[in-house]
Amino acid sequence: DLKRLAGLRNDLSEAMMDSHSSAMEEHMAVRDCRDYHATLLEFEKKGFPTMEDPFSGINLVWKGAFAKKQEETHHSLVWDRACTMWNIAALESYLVSVADLTTKEGCKDAVNRCQDGASILAMLRDLASSDDYTTVDLAPSMITFWEKYLLARGQFCIYKMANLGDTVRQHSVLSYLVKATFDLYNDALQATQDPRLQSEVPKQAEQWGAHCKAQSMIACAKAEFHQAIGTCANNSFVYVFACAVRCACASQW
């Protein structure tokens, strides 16, 4: 059993040392991560350590994703499971970034992966809160940021799918769909303001915050645009002009 577990971990570690694109092209990284996580759960049921015990004989090392020099060692399978869940969410996020959002199939795939990744991160936040981990990757604010970001991205992909090609556009519905991303991006933005992220990953926190702020403003502008188009039918040109001005200002920002 231990040889089987070690073999799975070694294969997974080798794949994850490469870039995400390489991990997906040369290895079935998402599948391997999920298989390894399921195996860890099996071992926990067999009585393997789930509590931190330096004398257990288990030494599991992971390197932080953002703090490159930060390696952390723990002595329970829960630590390995938490890191594996983080990697699954990271790979799902990568696959969302390369999805073809010009097709319904691509949008559907991106939505599913966003939802899967966000669900994993929500479970990870609960799992990681029970232990004191040093790495900033498993800080509550870091996990919350990525969870909210994936939810926002997934919601935007739903809007994108409803606004494709020859689709009959219901502008009131489109306005509602894209406006729903506004609060999610703002929640992600709020997470980037956490003092720990600001101190340990200041450059990334600044970039993430600026991106979320811009995306929330663009979402608001798009919502106003669709409202304006819908209002044109009622000849409310003053309202339409006001919406157009707000859209232009947000897009320039």
LINKA-V675356 format. One record per residue. RES is the residue in one letter. PHI is phi in radians with two decimals (999 if undefined). PSI is psi in whole degrees, -180 to 180 (* if undefined). D_LAST is the distance of its C-alpha to the last C-alpha in Angstrom with 2 decimals. Layout:
res=RES phi=PHI psi=PSI d_last=D_LAST
res=RES phi=PHI psi=PSI d_last=D_LAST
This chain:
res=D phi=999 psi=-44 d_last=56.51
res=L phi=-1.16 psi=-37 d_last=55.17
res=K phi=-1.14 psi=-39 d_last=55.37
res=R phi=-1.09 psi=-45 d_last=53.46
res=L phi=-1.12 psi=-44 d_last=50.70
res=A phi=-1.11 psi=-40 d_last=50.59
res=G phi=-1.10 psi=-44 d_last=50.49
res=L phi=-1.09 psi=-42 d_last=47.53
res=R phi=-1.17 psi=-41 d_last=45.65
res=N phi=-1.11 psi=-44 d_last=46.43
res=D phi=-1.09 psi=-42 d_last=45.26
res=L phi=-1.16 psi=-43 d_last=42.02
res=S phi=-1.07 psi=-41 d_last=41.42
res=E phi=-1.09 psi=-43 d_last=42.06
res=A phi=-1.16 psi=-41 d_last=39.54
res=M phi=-1.33 psi=-13 d_last=36.79
res=M phi=-1.28 psi=-20 d_last=37.26
res=D phi=-1.48 psi=178 d_last=35.78
res=S phi=-1.19 psi=163 d_last=32.23
res=H phi=-1.07 psi=-40 d_last=31.19
res=S phi=-1.11 psi=-42 d_last=31.63
res=S phi=-1.16 psi=-40 d_last=35.08
res=A phi=-1.08 psi=-35 d_last=35.99
res=M phi=-1.43 psi=-32 d_last=35.33
res=E phi=-1.40 psi=-43 d_last=37.03
res=E phi=-1.67 psi=-17 d_last=40.06
res=H phi=-2.39 psi=157 d_last=40.47
res=M phi=-1.57 psi=72 d_last=39.98
res=A phi=-1.11 psi=-43 d_last=37.90
res=V phi=-1.12 psi=-46 d_last=36.71
res=R phi=-1.06 psi=-44 d_last=40.27
res=D phi=-1.11 psi=-40 d_last=41.78
res=C phi=-1.11 psi=-43 d_last=39.60
res=R phi=-1.16 psi=-41 d_last=40.53
res=D phi=-1.10 psi=-42 d_last=44.18
res=Y phi=-1.15 psi=-40 d_last=44.21
res=H phi=-1.10 psi=-43 d_last=42.71
res=A phi=-1.11 psi=-38 d_last=45.37
res=T phi=-1.15 psi=-41 d_last=48.02
res=L phi=-1.05 psi=-41 d_last=46.97
res=L phi=-1.08 psi=-40 d_last=47.37
res=E phi=-1.08 psi=-43 d_last=50.83
res=F phi=-1.18 psi=-35 d_last=51.81
res=E phi=-1.10 psi=-39 d_last=50.68
res=K phi=-1.15 psi=-27 d_last=52.99
res=K phi=-1.43 psi=-2 d_last=55.78
res=G phi=1.78 psi=10 d_last=55.48
res=F phi=-1.21 psi=155 d_last=53.48
res=P phi=-1.02 psi=128 d_last=51.78
res=T phi=-2.02 psi=-3 d_last=48.79
res=M phi=-1.93 psi=149 d_last=49.20
res=E phi=-1.16 psi=118 d_last=48.55
res=D phi=-2.54 psi=103 d_last=51.93
res=P phi=-1.05 psi=-18 d_last=52.30
res=F phi=-1.72 psi=12 d_last=55.87
res=S phi=-1.34 psi=-17 d_last=55.03
res=G phi=1.50 psi=0 d_last=55.11
res=I phi=-1.83 psi=121 d_last=51.62
res=N phi=-2.19 psi=107 d_last=49.04
res=L phi=-1.97 psi=122 d_last=45.70
res=V phi=-2.00 psi=133 d_last=43.09
res=W phi=-2.31 psi=147 d_last=39.40
res=K phi=-1.76 psi=138 d_last=36.83
res=G phi=-1.12 psi=147 d_last=33.36
res=A phi=-1.30 psi=-35 d_last=30.45
res=F phi=-1.83 psi=-36 d_last=28.11
res=A phi=-1.63 psi=90 d_last=30.76
res=K phi=-1.00 psi=-36 d_last=32.60
res=K phi=-1.53 psi=-1 d_last=35.70
res=Q phi=-1.59 psi=108 d_last=36.10
res=E phi=-1.89 psi=143 d_last=39.01
res=E phi=-2.34 psi=138 d_last=40.39
res=T phi=-2.06 psi=134 d_last=43.79
res=H phi=-2.35 psi=172 d_last=45.03
res=H phi=-2.18 psi=29 d_last=48.28
res=S phi=-2.43 psi=155 d_last=47.52
res=L phi=-1.21 psi=-21 d_last=46.42
res=V phi=-1.08 psi=-39 d_last=43.72
res=W phi=-1.06 psi=-46 d_last=41.80
res=D phi=-1.11 psi=-39 d_last=42.14
res=R phi=-1.17 psi=-40 d_last=41.10
res=A phi=-1.09 psi=-45 d_last=37.94
res=C phi=-1.15 psi=-36 d_last=36.91
res=T phi=-1.18 psi=-41 d_last=37.77
res=M phi=-1.09 psi=-40 d_last=35.64
res=W phi=-1.05 psi=-44 d_last=32.68
res=N phi=-1.17 psi=-36 d_last=33.35
res=I phi=-1.08 psi=-47 d_last=33.66
res=A phi=-1.09 psi=-39 d_last=30.23
res=A phi=-1.12 psi=-42 d_last=28.76
res=L phi=-1.19 psi=-39 d_last=30.50
res=E phi=-1.09 psi=-40 d_last=29.40
res=S phi=-1.09 psi=-41 d_last=25.76
res=Y phi=-1.07 psi=-45 d_last=26.42
res=L phi=-1.13 psi=-32 d_last=28.06
res=V phi=-1.13 psi=-41 d_last=25.10
res=S phi=-1.16 psi=-24 d_last=22.88
res=V phi=-1.86 psi=5 d_last=25.39
res=A phi=-1.19 psi=147 d_last=26.19
res=D phi=-1.48 psi=100 d_last=26.17
res=L phi=-1.49 psi=11 d_last=23.83
res=T phi=-1.61 psi=-2 d_last=25.09
res=T phi=-2.21 psi=154 d_last=28.34
res=K phi=-1.14 psi=-38 d_last=29.45
res=E phi=-1.09 psi=-43 d_last=31.49
res=G phi=-1.12 psi=-41 d_last=28.61
res=C phi=-1.14 psi=-43 d_last=26.47
res=K phi=-1.08 psi=-43 d_last=29.52
res=D phi=-1.08 psi=-43 d_last=30.19
res=A phi=-1.12 psi=-42 d_last=26.66
res=V phi=-1.07 psi=-47 d_last=26.90
res=N phi=-1.07 psi=-41 d_last=30.35
res=R phi=-1.23 psi=-37 d_last=29.36
res=C phi=-1.07 psi=-45 d_last=26.40
res=Q phi=-1.18 psi=-41 d_last=28.84
res=D phi=-1.09 psi=-47 d_last=31.55
res=G phi=-1.08 psi=-43 d_last=29.44
res=A phi=-1.14 psi=-38 d_last=28.14
res=S phi=-1.13 psi=-42 d_last=31.76
res=I phi=-1.10 psi=-42 d_last=33.07
res=L phi=-1.15 psi=-36 d_last=30.63
res=A phi=-1.11 psi=-42 d_last=31.67
res=M phi=-1.19 psi=-37 d_last=35.28
res=L phi=-1.11 psi=-40 d_last=34.57
res=R phi=-1.05 psi=-42 d_last=33.16
res=D phi=-1.17 psi=-42 d_last=36.45
res=L phi=-1.15 psi=-45 d_last=38.52
res=A phi=-1.27 psi=-23 d_last=36.94
res=S phi=-1.22 psi=-17 d_last=37.19
res=S phi=-1.49 psi=-7 d_last=40.98
res=D phi=-2.28 psi=162 d_last=41.14
res=D phi=-1.79 psi=92 d_last=39.98
res=Y phi=-1.71 psi=143 d_last=38.09
res=T phi=-1.41 psi=-39 d_last=36.83
res=T phi=-1.04 psi=137 d_last=34.18
res=V phi=-1.19 psi=-21 d_last=30.59
res=D phi=-0.98 psi=-36 d_last=30.16
res=L phi=-1.77 psi=15 d_last=32.17
res=A phi=-1.17 psi=142 d_last=30.68
res=P phi=-0.93 psi=-40 d_last=29.92
res=S phi=-1.18 psi=-36 d_last=26.27
res=M phi=-1.14 psi=-47 d_last=25.86
res=I phi=-1.12 psi=-42 d_last=27.57
res=T phi=-1.08 psi=-42 d_last=25.66
res=F phi=-0.99 psi=-52 d_last=22.28
res=W phi=-1.20 psi=-34 d_last=23.41
res=E phi=-1.09 psi=-49 d_last=25.15
res=K phi=-1.17 psi=-36 d_last=22.18
res=Y phi=-1.13 psi=-44 d_last=19.94
res=L phi=-1.14 psi=-37 d_last=22.66
res=L phi=-1.11 psi=-42 d_last=23.09
res=A phi=-1.12 psi=-44 d_last=19.45
res=R phi=-1.11 psi=-42 d_last=19.67
res=G phi=-1.09 psi=-42 d_last=22.99
res=Q phi=-1.12 psi=-39 d_last=21.81
res=F phi=-1.13 psi=-38 d_last=19.09
res=C phi=-1.15 psi=-33 d_last=21.98
res=I phi=-1.10 psi=-45 d_last=24.05
res=Y phi=-1.05 psi=-44 d_last=21.52
res=K phi=-1.05 psi=-42 d_last=21.34
res=M phi=-1.12 psi=-38 d_last=25.15
res=A phi=-1.31 psi=-10 d_last=25.47
res=N phi=-2.03 psi=21 d_last=23.31
res=L phi=-1.48 psi=146 d_last=25.21
res=G phi=0.65 psi=-119 d_last=27.17
res=D phi=-1.55 psi=11 d_last=29.98
res=T phi=-1.06 psi=135 d_last=29.31
res=V phi=-1.22 psi=117 d_last=29.98
res=R phi=-1.53 psi=123 d_last=26.72
res=Q phi=-1.78 psi=100 d_last=27.04
res=H phi=-1.13 psi=-30 d_last=23.75
res=S phi=-1.17 psi=-38 d_last=24.59
res=V phi=-1.20 psi=-44 d_last=25.21
res=L phi=-1.06 psi=-39 d_last=22.07
res=S phi=-1.09 psi=-43 d_last=20.03
res=Y phi=-1.13 psi=-43 d_last=22.05
res=L phi=-1.13 psi=-46 d_last=21.70
res=V phi=-1.32 psi=-30 d_last=17.96
res=K phi=-1.16 psi=-27 d_last=17.57
res=A phi=-1.14 psi=-22 d_last=19.98
res=T phi=-1.31 psi=-21 d_last=17.55
res=F phi=-1.02 psi=-52 d_last=15.37
res=D phi=-1.16 psi=-36 d_last=18.15
res=L phi=-1.17 psi=-43 d_last=19.06
res=Y phi=-1.14 psi=-36 d_last=15.77
res=N phi=-1.18 psi=-36 d_last=15.90
res=D phi=-1.11 psi=-42 d_last=19.51
res=A phi=-1.13 psi=-41 d_last=18.70
res=L phi=-1.03 psi=-43 d_last=16.17
res=Q phi=-1.07 psi=-38 d_last=19.03
res=A phi=-1.11 psi=-32 d_last=21.43
res=T phi=-1.22 psi=-15 d_last=19.59
res=Q phi=-1.51 psi=-1 d_last=20.23
res=D phi=-1.04 psi=135 d_last=23.95
res=P phi=-0.96 psi=-35 d_last=25.91
res=R phi=-1.18 psi=-43 d_last=27.65
res=L phi=-1.15 psi=-40 d_last=24.63
res=Q phi=-1.09 psi=-32 d_last=23.20
res=S phi=-1.59 psi=-36 d_last=26.57
res=E phi=-1.63 psi=-32 d_last=27.70
res=V phi=-2.33 psi=61 d_last=24.62
res=P phi=-1.09 psi=-40 d_last=22.13
res=K phi=-1.13 psi=-48 d_last=20.30
res=Q phi=-1.12 psi=-43 d_last=19.96
res=A phi=-1.05 psi=-39 d_last=19.07
res=E phi=-1.14 psi=-45 d_last=16.15
res=Q phi=-1.14 psi=-45 d_last=14.89
res=W phi=-1.08 psi=-43 d_last=15.67
res=G phi=-1.09 psi=-44 d_last=14.01
res=A phi=-1.10 psi=-41 d_last=10.61
res=H phi=-1.11 psi=-46 d_last=11.13
res=C phi=-1.14 psi=-39 d_last=12.35
res=K phi=-1.10 psi=-45 d_last=9.65
res=A phi=-1.11 psi=-43 d_last=7.07
res=Q phi=-1.15 psi=-36 d_last=10.12
res=S phi=-1.18 psi=-38 d_last=11.08
res=M phi=-1.21 psi=-39 d_last=8.15
res=I phi=-1.13 psi=-41 d_last=8.73
res=A phi=-1.06 psi=-43 d_last=12.36
res=C phi=-1.11 psi=-41 d_last=12.24
res=A phi=-1.11 psi=-43 d_last=10.82
res=K phi=-1.12 psi=-40 d_last=13.57
res=A phi=-1.08 psi=-44 d_last=16.07
res=E phi=-1.10 psi=-39 d_last=15.54
res=F phi=-1.05 psi=-48 d_last=15.96
res=H phi=-1.17 psi=-36 d_last=19.19
res=Q phi=-1.07 psi=-41 d_last=20.40
res=A phi=-1.11 psi=-44 d_last=19.99
res=I phi=-1.07 psi=-44 d_last=21.97
res=G phi=-1.12 psi=-33 d_last=24.58
res=T phi=-1.33 psi=-21 d_last=24.90
res=C phi=-0.98 psi=-33 d_last=25.60
res=A phi=-1.08 psi=-25 d_last=29.05
res=N phi=-1.69 psi=8 d_last=29.79
res=N phi=1.02 psi=32 d_last=28.76
res=S phi=-1.57 psi=71 d_last=26.40
res=F phi=-1.20 psi=-27 d_last=24.46
res=V phi=-1.14 psi=-45 d_last=23.21
res=Y phi=-1.12 psi=-41 d_last=21.55
res=V phi=-1.06 psi=-43 d_last=20.21
res=F phi=-1.11 psi=-42 d_last=18.70
res=A phi=-1.10 psi=-42 d_last=17.03
res=C phi=-1.11 psi=-41 d_last=15.58
res=A phi=-1.09 psi=-40 d_last=14.38
res=V phi=-1.11 psi=-44 d_last=12.56
res=R phi=-1.12 psi=-39 d_last=10.79
res=C phi=-1.10 psi=-45 d_last=10.04
res=A phi=-1.10 psi=-43 d_last=8.69
res=C phi=-1.10 psi=-43 d_last=6.35
res=A phi=-1.15 psi=-40 d_last=5.14
res=S phi=-1.15 psi=-39 d_last=5.43
res=Q phi=-1.15 psi=-35 d_last=3.83
res=W phi=-1.09 psi=* d_last=0.00
